[in-house]
Amino acid sequence: MKSSTSEVPARTRTPRSTEESPSPNLAAPPKRRTRIGPKADPDNPRAPAKVQPPSITDHPRRGSKAAKVLALLKRPQGASLKDLLKATGWQPHSVRGFLSGTVAGKMGLKVHSSKTESGERRYAVKA
């Protein structure tokens, strides 16, 4: 069997010119779709009502873990980390995160932290 000795010409790649077709990175972003239906307008009685879900900053639900934590923190002696762990069933880092993020951050309450002689950390909120 003879091998063909004819060579196939190599494909040459021609560069695109920016005048013929723009780069895909320079294309304008697609337009956003507009909302169909009535716009949220207080003068429009058919406008959908904006209902805010109840926030923990208003007041926690009765019997919730947040309510239990706040009740413990508002006691005159405050609450130890062990008390808060027992009441919620959370891990220690979750309790500390709740105290700093939700109680101090979202609720805007001042959380006082102190250490007893035994080395136990106690937290309190002055009501």
N, C-alpha and C positions, 0 to 999 in steps of 0.2 A: 504494500500500500504506500502510495506516495503522499508525502505531506505537501500541502499547498504552500507555496513560497510567496504567494501574493500577500501583501500586508494590508491590513485594514487601516484606513486613515484614523488617527486618533481624533476623538471628538474634542472640538475646541469650545471653550465656554466663553461666550461673549459677555462682557460686563453690561449690566443694565445702566441705562442712562437715567438720570433723575427726571428728565423731561418726559420720557415715555411712560414710566410707571413709578410713582413715588414709593419710597421705602415704607414698609408696613408699620414701622415704628413712628413715622411722621403722620400717620392717618389720624383724623379727628376721632375722638371717642364717640361711640354711638349715643344717640339722644336717649334720654331717660323717658320711660313711659309715664304718662300722666295718669292721675287717678280718675277713674270713671265714677260718676255719681256726684251727689251734692258735696260741696266743700264744707269743711268745718267752719261755720259762720254763725255767730250768735243771733243774727237777724233772721237766719233761715230756720224755721221750726222743724224742717225735715232733716237737718244736719244731725249726724250721729253725736250722741252725748259722750263727752269724755269722762269716763268714770275711773277714778284713781283707786287702785286696790288699797285696803287699809295698810298703813305703814307701821312698822314697829316703833317708829319715833312718836306716833300718836299715843299709843298704849299697847302693850303686848296683850295677846288674848289670855283670858283667864285660864289657868291650868297649864299654860304652855311652859316650856323650859325657860324661856326668856323671863316670864313672869316669876317663876320660882327663883331664878338667879337674882332678879331685882329685889324680891322680898328678902332674900338672905343678905344682900348687900346693904339694905336699908335698916337692918337691925343695929342697935347701938354699938355692939361689939364687932359688927361687920361679919364677914364669913372667911373661913380659911379655904385654901385651895382644895383641901380634902372634902370640906362641906359641899363646895360647888361641884366637885367630881361626883360625889355620891348623889347629889340632887339631879344631875343631868345625865350621868352615864357617859360623859364625854372624856376624851383624852386631855391631859394637862395643857397641851399646846392649843387645843380647841377652846378651852375655857379662857386662856389668856388672850387668844385672838378675839373672842367674843367681847371680852372686857375692853380691849383697846379699840377694836373696829366698830362694834355696834354700840356698846354702852357709852364709851367716851367719844367716838367719832360721829355716829349717826344720831344718837340721842343727845349728845352734847352735855352729858353729865360728867362731873369731876369724880374720877375714881381715885381714892386714897389708898395707898399701899404701905404697909408697915410690917416689920419683922418683930416677932416676939423674942423673949429671951431664949426660948427653946429652938429658935431658928425657923419657926413656922411663919409663912407669909400670910397676912390677913388683908383682905380688900374690903373697902366700905365706900358707900355713896351717901353723902350728906343730903338728906331730903329737904 
